[in-house]
Amino acid sequence: MKSKKHLLFLLLTISFVLFMMVFMRLDSDYLWHFKAGEYMFFNHSILTHDVFSWTVPGSYWMSHEWGFELIIYIMSLIFSKYHIFVYGLLCLLITMLIIYYINKDKIENNKLFGIIWLFIGIILSYTMTARPHMISNIFLLITGYLCIDLFNNKVSKKIYYLPIISLLWANIHGGSSNLVYLIPIMFLVIGLFKFKFTKIEADRLSKNQIIRYLIVIIISILCININPHGFKMLYYPYENMLNTTMISTISEWRPTVLSDNSHLIYFMLVFIILSILILSKKKIRFIDGVLFLFCLFLGLKSVRFWSYTYILMSLVIFDYIPHRKEDKGTDLVIICVSLILLFIFGYSFNKNIMISTTKGELSDKFINIIKKENPQRLFNSYGVGGELIYNDIEVFIDGRADLYSKYNYSDSFSISYIDGDFYKKLKKYNFDYFLINKHEDIYYYLEKDKSYKLIYKENDYCLYKKRS
């Protein structure tokens, strides 16, 4: 009987994952990721230098996502036009099934909250693009689970799987791999305290637990160095987080603020978690409180870390939920909600399963015109760089902000929005063509300056040529 109840909530979890695929979208960065994977697959070598731009060809490139790029290209060979859908579905399904597996017994004690928490998971839709972040969510979840398991169980040895996660993480999405040792360090430090203060209590780790955390932290750090870029991967994430120019210009890196209505969903999540911890009759474990503050810090620092709060708090939040008497009405709700979610997914199935056929914002006609013009020093807007690379057109800039940050990253935005020494920069690069968005300030400059000729215009994008 109990197994049947588990199957019912498992059905809801799978239905929810399929429903979430409605939010799956193509990210422009996916296109250059795909092309990098294709290049490495056919050249049988890992990219560590730029081969896609005319501005910094041959320059060192910290390709910290090379594993992901190979994965999606190989998936395209297997699943053809459906591979983006399959990638997103597998990543989200694995994430949610792990959360369910870890909490399945606790969910049975309060299925109503289980339903609510499952739907709060819609916050994951903010990172549901065909990018390595979805795999990082899985690595983060496993890392958190292994650390908590040792914290709760003095004899547990599951933590020794963590170096494997470290090795995989550093080669699939190295930019986030520092979490694989930061999180166990946090557990180790917090485990050195023992106290009781009002509602908060802390228990000290045993000697064996401390030793196991230390061993795993050291080995995990060493494993991060096993990648095409070696020890550079250790400090690469911190370099990015300290790059103020990139933080201020890339939307997903911007801080979470109350003044932005689209950010309210994250503050709602924080409010729900905080309310549960405070109102619960149970004592708040010090490690759980610190874990929440750690998630809050990351979530407020950057929009891209919102999902981390949901994922890590899924490991502890059910401990603070009171038991609820079983009632048949909840099972009926689960069945009805599952059917509704499956209906919504089925209704939009064709639209979402064909997501991989969407190549970006430029039509095939526009791409062919650009290729026919054959620009040698093309200025392109930041947002279409990946699409140009996908179509074998050399770019001025694209989504690899870390590559360009030492060269022309700031210049690209100064030119687009006529900021700073605009004319000097035009002379510096001597562009022969401009592919720009009409919402950028440079559009009005090119439109009025007779030195430039409009070649083609489509929707929000224009192609200008510099007259001889």
C-alpha positions as CSV (number, residue, x, y, z in Angstrom):
1,M,0.0,0.0,0.0
2,K,2.8,2.4,0.9
3,S,4.6,1.7,-2.4
4,K,1.4,2.6,-4.3
5,K,1.3,6.0,-2.4
6,H,4.8,6.6,-3.5
7,L,3.9,5.9,-7.1
8,L,1.1,8.4,-6.9
9,F,3.4,11.3,-5.9
10,L,6.0,10.0,-8.4
11,L,3.4,10.4,-11.1
12,L,2.8,14.0,-10.0
13,T,6.6,14.7,-10.0
14,I,6.9,13.3,-13.6
15,S,3.9,15.3,-14.7
16,F,5.3,18.4,-13.2
17,V,8.6,17.9,-15.0
18,L,6.8,17.5,-18.3
19,F,4.7,20.6,-17.5
20,M,8.0,22.5,-16.8
21,M,9.2,21.7,-20.3
22,V,6.6,24.3,-21.5
23,F,9.0,26.9,-20.1
24,M,12.1,25.4,-21.8
25,R,13.6,27.9,-24.2
26,L,16.5,28.3,-26.5
27,D,19.3,30.5,-25.2
28,S,21.5,32.4,-27.7
29,D,24.6,31.1,-26.0
30,Y,23.5,27.5,-26.9
31,L,24.4,28.2,-30.5
32,W,28.1,28.9,-29.9
33,H,28.2,26.0,-27.4
34,F,26.9,23.7,-30.1
35,K,29.4,24.9,-32.6
36,A,32.2,24.4,-30.2
37,G,31.1,20.9,-29.6
38,E,30.9,20.2,-33.3
39,Y,34.4,21.6,-33.8
40,M,35.9,19.5,-31.0
41,F,34.1,16.4,-32.2
42,F,35.4,16.6,-35.7
43,N,38.9,17.9,-34.8
44,H,39.3,15.4,-32.0
45,S,40.8,18.0,-29.7
46,I,39.6,20.3,-26.9
47,L,39.2,23.9,-27.7
48,T,41.5,26.1,-25.6
49,H,41.9,29.0,-28.0
50,D,39.4,31.1,-30.0
51,V,38.5,30.0,-33.5
52,F,35.3,31.9,-34.0
53,S,36.1,35.6,-33.9
54,W,38.0,38.0,-36.2
55,T,39.0,40.2,-33.3
56,V,40.9,37.8,-31.0
57,P,41.6,34.7,-33.1
58,G,44.1,32.3,-31.5
59,S,43.7,34.0,-28.1
60,Y,43.6,31.8,-25.0
61,W,40.0,30.8,-24.2
62,M,39.0,29.3,-20.8
63,S,36.7,26.7,-22.3
64,H,35.4,25.6,-18.9
65,E,32.2,24.1,-20.4
66,W,33.9,21.9,-23.1
67,G,32.3,18.7,-21.7
68,F,28.8,20.1,-22.0
69,E,29.5,21.3,-25.5
70,L,30.5,17.8,-26.6
71,I,27.5,16.3,-24.8
72,I,24.9,18.4,-26.6
73,Y,26.6,17.9,-30.0
74,I,26.7,14.1,-29.5
75,M,23.1,14.3,-28.4
76,S,22.2,16.1,-31.6
77,L,23.7,13.1,-33.6
78,I,21.5,10.7,-31.6
79,F,18.2,12.7,-31.2
80,S,18.5,15.0,-34.2
81,K,16.2,18.0,-33.9
82,Y,14.8,16.8,-30.6
83,H,18.1,16.9,-28.7
84,I,17.5,20.2,-26.9
85,F,14.2,18.9,-25.6
86,V,15.7,15.6,-24.5
87,Y,18.6,17.4,-22.8
88,G,16.3,19.7,-20.8
89,L,13.9,16.9,-20.0
90,L,16.6,14.5,-18.7
91,C,18.3,17.2,-16.6
92,L,15.1,18.4,-14.9
93,L,13.8,14.9,-14.5
94,I,17.0,13.7,-12.8
95,T,17.0,16.8,-10.5
96,M,13.4,16.4,-9.4
97,L,13.5,12.6,-9.0
98,I,16.6,13.0,-6.7
99,I,14.7,15.5,-4.6
100,Y,11.7,13.2,-4.5
101,Y,13.8,10.1,-3.6
102,I,15.6,11.9,-0.8
103,N,12.3,13.2,0.7
104,K,9.8,10.5,-0.3
105,D,9.1,9.3,3.3
106,K,8.8,12.8,4.6
107,I,6.5,13.8,1.8
108,E,4.1,11.0,2.7
109,N,3.8,12.6,6.2
110,N,2.6,15.8,4.6
111,K,1.6,15.4,1.0
112,L,0.0,18.7,0.8
113,F,3.2,20.5,1.5
114,G,5.0,18.1,-0.9
115,I,2.6,19.4,-3.7
116,I,3.2,23.0,-2.7
117,W,7.0,22.6,-2.6
118,L,7.0,20.8,-5.9
119,F,5.2,23.7,-7.5
120,I,7.6,26.2,-5.9
121,G,10.1,24.4,-8.1
122,I,8.8,26.5,-11.0
123,I,11.6,28.9,-10.0
124,L,13.9,26.4,-11.9
125,S,12.3,27.7,-15.1
126,Y,14.5,30.8,-14.8
127,T,17.5,28.6,-15.6
128,M,15.8,26.2,-18.0
129,T,17.8,26.8,-21.1
130,A,20.0,24.4,-23.0
131,R,23.1,25.3,-21.1
132,P,25.4,23.6,-18.6
133,H,23.6,25.2,-15.6
134,M,21.0,22.4,-15.7
135,I,23.8,19.8,-15.1
136,S,25.3,22.0,-12.4
137,N,22.0,21.9,-10.6
138,I,22.3,18.1,-10.5
139,F,25.9,18.2,-9.3
140,L,24.9,20.8,-6.6
141,L,22.0,18.6,-5.4
142,I,24.3,15.5,-5.1
143,T,27.0,17.6,-3.4
144,G,24.6,18.9,-0.8
145,Y,23.0,15.5,-0.2
146,L,26.4,13.8,0.4
147,C,27.5,16.5,2.8
148,I,24.2,16.4,4.8
149,D,24.3,12.6,4.8
150,L,27.7,12.6,6.5
151,F,26.6,15.4,8.9
152,N,23.6,13.3,10.0
153,N,25.3,9.9,9.9
154,K,28.6,9.5,11.7
155,V,29.5,6.2,9.9
156,S,28.4,7.2,6.4
157,K,30.9,6.8,3.6
158,K,28.8,8.2,0.7
159,I,30.9,11.4,0.9
160,Y,33.7,9.6,-0.8
161,Y,31.7,9.9,-4.1
162,L,32.2,13.6,-4.0
163,P,35.6,13.7,-5.8
164,I,33.9,12.0,-8.8
165,I,31.4,14.8,-8.9
166,S,34.3,17.3,-8.6
167,L,36.0,15.8,-11.7
168,L,32.9,15.8,-13.8
169,W,31.8,19.3,-12.7
170,A,35.2,20.8,-13.5
171,N,35.0,19.5,-17.1
172,I,31.3,20.1,-17.8
173,H,30.7,23.5,-16.1
174,G,33.9,24.5,-14.4
175,G,32.7,28.0,-13.7
176,S,30.6,26.6,-10.9
177,S,32.8,23.7,-9.8
178,N,34.2,25.6,-6.7
179,L,31.0,24.8,-4.9
180,V,32.1,21.1,-4.7
181,Y,34.6,22.0,-2.1
182,L,33.0,25.2,-0.6
183,I,29.9,23.4,0.6
184,P,31.8,20.6,2.4
185,I,34.1,23.3,3.9
186,M,31.0,25.1,5.2
187,F,29.7,21.8,6.8
188,L,33.1,21.1,8.3
189,V,33.4,24.6,9.9
190,I,29.9,24.6,11.2
191,G,30.4,21.1,12.6
192,L,33.1,22.4,14.9
193,F,30.5,24.2,17.1
194,K,28.2,22.9,19.8
195,F,25.7,25.2,21.5
196,K,22.0,26.0,22.1
197,F,20.7,29.5,21.7
198,T,17.0,30.1,21.8
199,K,15.6,28.2,18.8
200,I,19.0,27.4,17.3
201,E,21.1,24.4,18.2
202,A,24.4,23.0,17.0
203,D,26.1,19.6,17.4
204,R,29.8,19.1,17.1
205,L,31.0,16.6,14.5
206,S,32.9,13.5,15.6
207,K,36.6,13.1,14.9
208,N,35.9,10.6,12.1
209,Q,33.4,13.0,10.4
210,I,35.9,15.8,10.5
211,I,38.6,13.6,9.0
212,R,36.3,12.4,6.2
213,Y,35.3,16.0,5.3
214,L,38.9,17.0,5.2
215,I,39.9,14.1,3.0
216,V,37.1,14.7,0.6
217,I,37.8,18.5,0.4
218,I,41.5,17.9,-0.4
219,I,40.8,15.2,-3.0
220,S,38.0,17.3,-4.6
221,I,40.2,20.3,-4.9
222,L,42.9,18.1,-6.6
223,C,40.3,16.6,-8.9
224,I,39.2,20.1,-10.1
225,N,42.8,20.5,-11.5
226,I,42.2,17.5,-13.8
227,N,40.9,19.4,-16.8
228,P,42.3,21.0,-20.0
229,H,43.3,24.2,-18.2
230,G,44.8,22.7,-15.0
231,F,45.0,24.7,-11.8
232,K,43.5,27.8,-13.5
233,M,40.1,26.3,-12.9
234,L,40.5,26.8,-9.2
235,Y,40.6,30.6,-9.4
236,Y,38.6,31.1,-12.6
237,P,35.1,31.3,-10.9
238,Y,36.4,34.0,-8.5
239,E,37.8,36.0,-11.4
240,N,34.4,36.0,-13.1
241,M,32.6,37.0,-9.9
242,L,34.9,39.9,-9.4
243,N,34.6,41.2,-13.0
244,T,32.3,44.3,-12.4
245,T,31.9,45.0,-16.1
246,M,30.5,41.6,-16.9
247,I,28.3,41.6,-13.8
248,S,26.8,45.0,-14.8
249,T,26.1,44.0,-18.4
250,I,25.0,40.4,-18.3
251,S,21.4,40.2,-17.1
252,E,21.6,36.8,-15.4
253,W,24.6,38.0,-13.4
254,R,22.9,41.1,-12.0
255,P,21.9,41.2,-8.3
256,T,18.4,40.4,-7.1
257,V,16.5,43.5,-6.1
258,L,13.1,44.3,-4.7
259,S,12.6,47.1,-7.2
260,D,12.4,44.6,-10.1
261,N,8.9,43.0,-10.1
262,S,10.3,40.0,-12.0
263,H,12.5,39.3,-8.9
264,L,9.6,39.0,-6.5
265,I,9.3,35.2,-7.1
266,Y,12.7,34.7,-5.5
267,F,11.8,36.9,-2.5
268,M,8.6,34.8,-2.2
269,L,10.7,31.7,-2.0
270,V,12.9,33.2,0.7
271,F,9.9,34.3,2.7
272,I,8.3,30.8,2.6
273,I,11.5,29.1,3.7
274,L,12.1,31.7,6.5
275,S,8.6,31.4,7.7
276,I,8.8,27.6,7.9
277,L,12.0,27.7,9.9
278,I,10.7,30.3,12.3
279,L,7.2,28.9,12.8
280,S,8.3,25.3,13.0
281,K,8.0,23.7,16.5
282,K,11.3,22.0,15.9
283,K,14.7,23.5,16.8
284,I,16.6,25.0,13.9
285,R,19.8,23.2,13.3
286,F,22.7,25.7,13.0
287,I,23.9,24.0,9.8
288,D,20.4,24.4,8.2
289,G,20.3,28.1,9.1
290,V,23.8,28.7,7.7
291,L,22.9,26.7,4.6
292,F,19.9,29.0,4.1
293,L,22.0,32.1,4.6
294,F,24.6,30.8,2.1
295,C,21.8,30.3,-0.5
296,L,20.4,33.7,0.3
297,F,23.8,35.3,-0.3
298,L,24.2,33.6,-3.7
299,G,20.6,34.4,-4.7
300,L,20.8,38.0,-3.8
301,K,24.2,38.3,-5.5
302,S,23.0,37.0,-8.8
303,V,19.8,36.0,-10.6
304,R,21.5,32.9,-12.0
305,F,21.8,31.4,-8.5
306,W,18.1,31.4,-7.7
307,S,17.7,27.7,-8.4
308,Y,20.5,27.0,-5.8
309,T,18.2,28.1,-3.0
310,Y,15.4,25.8,-4.1
311,I,17.8,22.8,-4.7
312,L,19.8,23.0,-1.4
313,M,16.8,23.9,0.8
314,S,14.9,20.9,-0.6
315,L,17.4,18.8,1.3
316,V,16.4,20.1,4.7
317,I,13.0,22.0,4.5
318,F,10.9,18.8,5.0
319,D,12.5,18.3,8.4
320,Y,10.6,21.3,9.6
321,I,7.2,20.4,8.2
322,P,4.7,18.9,10.8
323,H,3.0,15.6,10.1
324,R,-0.5,15.8,8.6
325,K,-3.2,13.3,9.0
326,E,-3.8,11.3,5.9
327,D,-6.9,12.0,3.9
328,K,-8.2,10.6,0.6
329,G,-8.8,14.1,-0.7
330,T,-5.1,14.8,-1.1
331,D,-4.7,11.7,-3.3
332,L,-7.6,12.9,-5.5
333,V,-5.9,16.4,-5.8
334,I,-2.6,14.7,-6.9
335,I,-4.4,12.7,-9.6
336,C,-6.4,15.7,-10.9
337,V,-3.3,18.0,-10.8
338,S,-1.3,15.4,-12.6
339,L,-3.9,15.1,-15.4
340,I,-4.1,18.8,-15.8
341,L,-0.3,19.1,-16.1
342,L,-0.1,16.3,-18.6
343,F,-2.9,18.0,-20.6
344,I,-1.0,21.3,-20.7
345,F,2.2,19.5,-21.8
346,G,0.3,17.5,-24.4
347,Y,-1.3,20.7,-25.8
348,S,2.0,22.5,-26.2
349,F,4.0,19.3,-27.1
350,N,4.7,20.0,-30.7
351,K,5.8,23.6,-30.0
352,N,8.3,22.7,-27.4
353,I,9.7,19.5,-28.8
354,M,10.6,21.4,-32.0
355,I,12.6,24.0,-30.0
356,S,15.8,22.9,-31.6
357,T,14.7,24.1,-35.0
358,T,14.7,27.7,-33.7
359,K,18.1,29.0,-34.7
360,G,17.8,32.5,-33.3
361,E,16.5,35.9,-34.2
362,L,17.9,36.2,-37.7
363,S,16.1,34.5,-40.6
364,D,17.8,32.2,-43.1
365,K,17.5,35.0,-45.7
366,F,19.3,37.5,-43.4
367,I,22.1,35.0,-42.7
368,N,22.5,34.3,-46.5
369,I,22.7,38.1,-47.2
370,I,25.4,38.5,-44.6
371,K,27.4,35.6,-46.1
372,K,27.0,37.0,-49.5
373,E,28.3,40.4,-48.4
374,N,31.3,38.5,-46.8
375,P,32.2,41.1,-44.2
376,Q,35.9,41.0,-43.0
377,R,35.5,43.3,-39.9
378,L,31.9,42.9,-38.9
379,F,30.6,44.7,-35.8
380,N,27.7,42.7,-34.4
381,S,25.5,43.2,-31.4
382,Y,26.3,41.0,-28.4
383,G,23.0,39.1,-28.5
384,V,23.5,37.6,-32.0
385,G,27.1,36.6,-31.7
386,G,26.2,33.0,-31.0
387,E,23.9,32.8,-34.0
388,L,26.6,34.1,-36.3
389,I,29.1,31.5,-35.0
390,Y,26.5,28.8,-35.6
391,N,26.3,29.9,-39.2
392,D,30.1,30.0,-39.6
393,I,30.4,33.8,-39.7
394,E,33.3,35.4,-37.8
395,V,32.2,37.7,-35.0
396,F,33.3,40.8,-33.2
397,I,31.9,39.5,-30.0
398,D,29.6,36.8,-28.6
399,G,28.4,35.3,-25.3
400,R,31.9,34.3,-24.3
401,A,32.3,37.4,-22.2
402,D,35.2,36.0,-20.2
403,L,37.2,35.6,-23.4
404,Y,36.6,39.2,-24.6
405,S,36.8,40.9,-21.2
406,K,40.5,41.7,-21.6
407,Y,40.1,42.9,-25.2
408,N,36.9,44.4,-26.7
409,Y,34.1,43.5,-24.3
410,S,33.7,47.0,-22.9
411,D,34.2,48.5,-26.4
412,S,31.3,46.5,-27.8
413,F,28.8,48.1,-25.4
414,S,30.4,51.5,-25.8
415,I,29.9,51.3,-29.5
416,S,26.4,49.9,-29.3
417,Y,25.3,52.7,-27.0
418,I,27.6,55.4,-28.2
419,D,29.2,55.7,-24.8
420,G,32.8,56.9,-24.1
421,D,35.2,57.7,-26.9
422,F,32.9,56.3,-29.6
423,Y,34.6,57.8,-32.7
424,K,38.0,56.7,-31.6
425,K,36.8,53.1,-31.2
426,L,35.2,53.2,-34.6
427,K,38.5,54.2,-36.1
428,K,40.3,51.6,-34.0
429,Y,38.4,48.6,-35.4
430,N,37.7,50.1,-38.9
431,F,34.5,48.1,-39.3
432,D,33.3,47.4,-42.8
433,Y,29.8,46.2,-41.8
434,F,27.5,46.6,-38.8
435,L,24.9,44.1,-37.7
436,I,22.9,46.0,-35.0
437,N,19.6,46.0,-33.1
438,K,17.5,49.0,-33.9
439,H,16.9,49.6,-30.1
440,E,20.6,50.3,-29.7
441,D,21.8,53.9,-29.9
442,I,24.2,53.1,-32.8
443,Y,21.2,52.5,-35.0
444,Y,20.3,56.2,-35.0
445,Y,23.9,57.1,-35.7
446,L,24.2,54.8,-38.7
447,E,20.7,55.8,-40.0
448,K,21.7,59.5,-40.2
449,D,25.4,59.2,-41.2
450,K,25.7,59.0,-45.0
451,S,28.9,57.1,-44.7
452,Y,26.9,54.0,-44.1
453,K,24.5,52.2,-46.4
454,L,21.6,50.1,-45.3
455,I,21.9,46.6,-46.9
456,Y,19.0,44.8,-45.2
457,K,16.5,45.3,-42.4
458,E,14.4,42.7,-40.8
459,N,12.3,43.0,-37.6
460,D,14.7,44.4,-34.9
461,Y,18.0,43.9,-36.8
462,C,19.7,45.9,-39.5
463,L,22.8,45.3,-41.7
464,Y,24.8,48.4,-42.6
465,K,27.8,48.6,-44.9
466,K,30.5,51.3,-44.8
467,R,30.7,53.2,-48.1
468,S,34.0,53.1,-49.9
